[in-house]
Amino acid sequence: MILATFRSTLYMLLQILITPPYALITLACFPLSPHNRYRVTSSWTMIMLFLLRNLCGIRYQIIGSENIPRTPSIILSKHQSAWEPLAFQKIFPPQVWVLKKELLRIPFFGWGLAMTSPIAIDRKSGKKALEQIVEQGKDRLQQGFWIVVFPEGTRIPPGQIGKFSRGGAALAVNAGLPVLPIAHNAGEFWPKQGWAKYPGTIQVVIGPVMHAEGEGPRAIAEGHHGDDRGHADDDAEGREAGAETVAAERLPGDLAADGEE
């Protein structure tokens, strides 16, 4: 515990030193195209992943990499820690995130984040936020970006389930694109609460893609959530929970790994 705290403190100090100059470099890249700006900002992420691996001992193992489509898709993922937004940039093609707009106000970090073309929403605005996700999501997809959505909206500890929003499912239906469900156990090594980050291997499980096929949000999950929920709920919230259930069912540690970092 003491060693983990020491390593985590060293990681945080290095992050504090590295982030401000990188943010300024990213801001200077504003005239560049969105994809070129993404390349610059993602290089900061690669440094953070290097530090996490070599200082904190956090690695990851990918299960189901063969399920990753070749074309832009919508990722629905569990959200347990700050690790996912970092690692997903290495695991998946160029992407943007649906996130709360307050994050863009964080000095340096938020400024750099704003250069990645995120879909920044006010989570309290309800229907307006949903419309924003659909409208801006289509625009980002046309630019060749993938869309990452954390349906629970906030970090949820391992073993718990939060309330699922319907934004990702609605975007998938309106854009006619597949959903890629992701489950992982990052919260066991980088908890939401507390300072320390613990060494170990995070399992990232990529489930089979799901297609709405023009039948609305219901179609996204009915074939994958089965009789657990039946047909009682037409709401898209349960559909996103179903997407993640597909991947979560494969989390046992005895599964063979497709790749490890």
C-alpha positions in Angstrom: 0.0 0.0 0.0 2.8 2.4 0.9 4.7 1.6 -2.3 1.6 2.0 -4.4 0.9 5.4 -2.8 4.5 6.5 -3.5 4.4 5.4 -7.1 1.0 7.0 -7.6 2.3 10.3 -6.1 5.3 10.2 -8.4 3.0 9.6 -11.4 0.8 12.5 -10.4 3.8 14.9 -10.0 5.0 14.0 -13.4 1.6 14.5 -14.9 1.4 17.9 -13.3 4.8 18.8 -14.8 4.1 17.4 -18.3 0.5 18.6 -18.8 0.8 22.4 -18.9 3.4 22.6 -21.7 1.6 19.9 -23.7 -1.7 21.9 -23.3 0.0 25.0 -24.8 1.4 22.9 -27.7 -2.1 21.5 -28.3 -3.7 25.0 -28.3 -1.1 26.1 -30.8 -2.3 23.3 -33.1 -5.8 24.8 -33.3 -5.4 25.8 -37.0 -4.7 22.1 -37.9 -7.4 19.6 -39.0 -9.2 17.7 -36.2 -7.3 14.5 -36.9 -4.0 16.2 -36.8 -4.9 17.9 -33.5 -5.9 14.5 -32.2 -2.5 13.1 -33.1 -0.8 15.8 -31.0 -3.0 15.4 -28.0 -2.9 11.6 -28.1 0.9 11.7 -27.8 0.4 13.1 -24.3 -1.8 10.1 -23.6 0.9 7.7 -24.7 3.3 9.3 -22.2 0.7 8.8 -19.4 0.2 5.2 -20.3 3.9 4.7 -20.3 4.1 6.1 -16.8 1.2 4.0 -15.6 2.9 0.9 -16.9 6.4 1.6 -15.7 5.7 3.5 -12.5 2.4 2.1 -11.2 2.6 -1.4 -12.8 -0.8 -1.1 -14.6 -1.0 -3.2 -17.7 -3.9 -4.4 -19.8 -5.1 -7.5 -21.6 -7.4 -7.4 -24.6 -10.0 -10.1 -25.1 -12.1 -10.0 -28.3 -9.9 -7.8 -30.5 -11.3 -9.6 -33.6 -14.6 -7.9 -32.9 -13.3 -4.4 -33.6 -14.9 -3.2 -36.9 -12.9 -1.6 -39.7 -15.2 1.4 -40.0 -16.1 4.1 -37.5 -18.5 2.8 -34.8 -20.0 3.8 -31.5 -18.3 2.4 -28.4 -20.4 1.8 -25.3 -18.2 1.2 -22.3 -18.3 0.7 -18.6 -16.7 3.7 -16.8 -14.8 2.8 -13.6 -11.8 5.0 -13.6 -9.7 7.7 -15.4 -7.9 4.9 -17.2 -10.4 4.2 -19.9 -10.2 7.5 -21.7 -6.4 7.1 -21.8 -6.1 3.4 -22.9 -8.9 3.6 -25.4 -6.9 6.0 -27.5 -4.3 3.2 -27.9 -6.7 0.4 -28.3 -9.1 1.9 -30.8 -8.9 4.2 -33.9 -9.1 8.0 -33.5 -12.1 8.9 -31.4 -14.1 11.6 -29.6 -15.9 11.3 -26.3 -19.3 12.3 -25.0 -18.4 14.1 -21.8 -19.7 16.6 -19.3 -18.8 20.1 -20.3 -17.4 21.0 -16.9 -14.3 19.0 -17.8 -13.3 21.6 -20.4 -13.0 24.2 -17.7 -10.1 22.5 -16.0 -7.0 24.6 -16.5 -4.5 23.0 -19.1 -6.1 19.6 -19.1 -9.5 20.9 -20.2 -7.9 23.2 -22.8 -6.2 20.3 -24.4 -9.3 18.2 -24.2 -11.2 20.8 -26.1 -8.9 20.4 -29.0 -10.0 16.7 -29.5 -13.4 17.7 -30.8 -15.4 16.2 -27.9 -19.2 16.2 -27.6 -19.5 18.3 -24.4 -22.9 18.2 -22.9 -24.8 19.6 -20.0 -26.1 16.4 -18.3 -28.9 18.3 -16.7 -30.4 19.4 -20.0 -32.1 16.1 -20.8 -33.6 16.0 -24.2 -31.4 18.9 -25.5 -28.3 16.9 -24.5 -29.7 13.8 -26.3 -30.3 15.9 -29.5 -26.7 17.3 -29.2 -25.2 13.9 -29.0 -27.1 12.7 -32.1 -26.4 15.9 -34.1 -22.7 16.3 -33.2 -22.1 12.6 -33.2 -23.1 12.3 -36.8 -20.8 15.2 -37.6 -17.8 13.5 -35.9 -18.6 10.2 -37.5 -18.6 11.8 -40.9 -15.1 13.2 -40.1 -14.0 9.6 -39.6 -13.9 9.6 -35.8 -15.3 6.8 -33.6 -17.6 7.9 -30.7 -17.0 6.7 -27.2 -20.0 6.9 -24.8 -20.0 6.0 -21.1 -23.7 5.3 -20.7 -23.6 5.5 -16.9 -22.3 9.0 -17.2 -19.9 8.9 -14.2 -17.4 6.4 -12.7 -19.1 3.5 -11.1 -17.2 1.1 -8.8 -16.7 -2.5 -9.9 -19.6 -4.7 -9.2 -22.1 -1.8 -9.2 -24.4 -0.6 -12.0 -25.4 3.0 -12.5 -28.3 4.5 -14.4 -27.9 4.2 -18.1 -28.5 7.1 -20.5 -29.9 6.5 -23.9 -27.6 8.8 -25.9 -25.3 6.2 -27.4 -28.2 4.0 -28.5 -30.1 6.9 -30.0 -27.0 7.9 -32.0 -26.5 4.4 -33.2 -30.1 4.2 -34.5 -30.0 7.6 -36.1 -26.6 7.1 -37.8 -27.3 3.5 -38.7 -24.0 2.3 -37.3 -23.0 -0.6 -35.1 -22.4 -0.5 -31.4 -19.3 -2.0 -29.9 -19.8 -3.0 -26.2 -16.8 -2.9 -23.9 -16.4 -4.2 -20.4 -13.3 -4.0 -18.1 -12.2 -4.1 -14.5 -10.0 -1.0 -14.4 -11.6 0.2 -11.2 -9.9 -2.6 -9.3 -6.5 -1.1 -10.0 -7.4 2.6 -10.3 -10.3 3.2 -7.9 -12.6 6.2 -8.1 -12.0 6.8 -4.4 -8.5 7.2 -3.0 -5.1 8.2 -4.2 -3.3 5.0 -4.9 -3.2 3.0 -8.1 -2.5 -0.7 -7.7 -0.3 -2.8 -10.0 -2.0 -5.5 -12.0 -3.4 -6.4 -15.4 -6.7 -4.8 -16.5 -8.9 -7.1 -18.6 -10.6 -5.3 -21.5 -13.4 -7.4 -23.1 -14.6 -6.4 -26.5 -18.0 -7.9 -27.3 -19.4 -8.6 -30.7 -20.8 -5.6 -32.6 -24.5 -5.0 -32.5 -26.7 -3.5 -35.2 -29.9 -1.6 -34.8 -31.0 -2.5 -38.3 -33.4 0.4 -38.5 -35.8 -0.9 -35.8 -35.0 1.6 -33.1 -33.1 1.4 -29.8 -35.0 -1.8 -28.9 -33.2 -3.7 -31.6 -29.8 -2.9 -30.2 -30.2 -5.1 -27.2 -33.1 -7.5 -27.6 -30.9 -10.1 -29.3 -28.2 -9.7 -26.7 -30.0 -8.9 -23.5 -32.5 -11.8 -24.0 -35.2 -12.7 -21.6 -33.5 -10.9 -18.7 -35.5 -7.8 -19.4 -38.1 -9.1 -21.8 -40.0 -6.6 -24.0 -41.4 -4.4 -21.2 -39.0 -1.5 -21.8 -39.0 0.4 -25.0 -36.6 2.9 -23.6 -33.0 3.0 -24.9 -31.5 3.1 -21.4 -31.9 -0.6 -20.9 -30.4 -1.2 -24.4 -27.1 0.3 -23.4 -27.0 -1.8 -20.3 -27.6 -4.8 -22.5 -24.7 -3.9 -24.8 -22.3 -3.9 -21.8 -23.7 -7.1 -20.4 -22.6 -8.9 -23.6 -19.0 -8.0 -22.9 -19.2 -8.3 -19.1 -20.2 -11.9 -19.3 -16.8 -12.7 -20.7 -14.7 -11.1 -18.0 -13.6 -14.2 -16.1 -9.8 -14.4 -15.8 -9.4 -17.8 -17.4 -10.2 -16.4 -20.9 -7.3 -16.5 -23.3 -5.9 -13.0 -24.1 -5.7 -11.6 -27.6 -3.1 -9.1 -26.6 -1.4 -7.6 -23.6 0.3 -4.3 -23.0 
